[in-house]
């Protein structure tokens, strides 16, 4: 269901990503809230207001990291945990932000063995 502009800040990160995906597919239906969705995503992106805790530098590189979450997922090589790593370009201090892989990504990992 399409959110209103007032509801956008209350969406979880996963819901926001899904709404952005839908706005790209159904542009005409999302024309009224597309800018608000993109603005909210910019606010939530770790690099938008990044400052290194260690050296104070303001530039970082974002890297996607996938890991297994436990014994069974490790045994089947199922990487069901996703993180975004914000790595300071000066001192390499790294912060991890937790995300959740989509069901499709989990199934693809299982089938492909990735």
C-alpha angles and dihedrals in degrees: 000000000000113000125226120243089257092054096051097086090053095055118109116243091256091050091049092051090049092049090050090051091050091048090057092050097042101032096162093054093049099040092110096054104027095100092048091051092051092046091051091050091052089053092051097046109106093225094054094079100012122158120166113242091212106045105006095239115152102212125085141167118231117219128182113227125189124193139170115257103215148339099301095044090047091048091054093037089241109158100204099159122077128190135177111220117207105203119192108235092215107045101009093235105162132213121190124214118194121233134167124241115231120252089252092055091050093050092046090050090052095047096042095037092234 
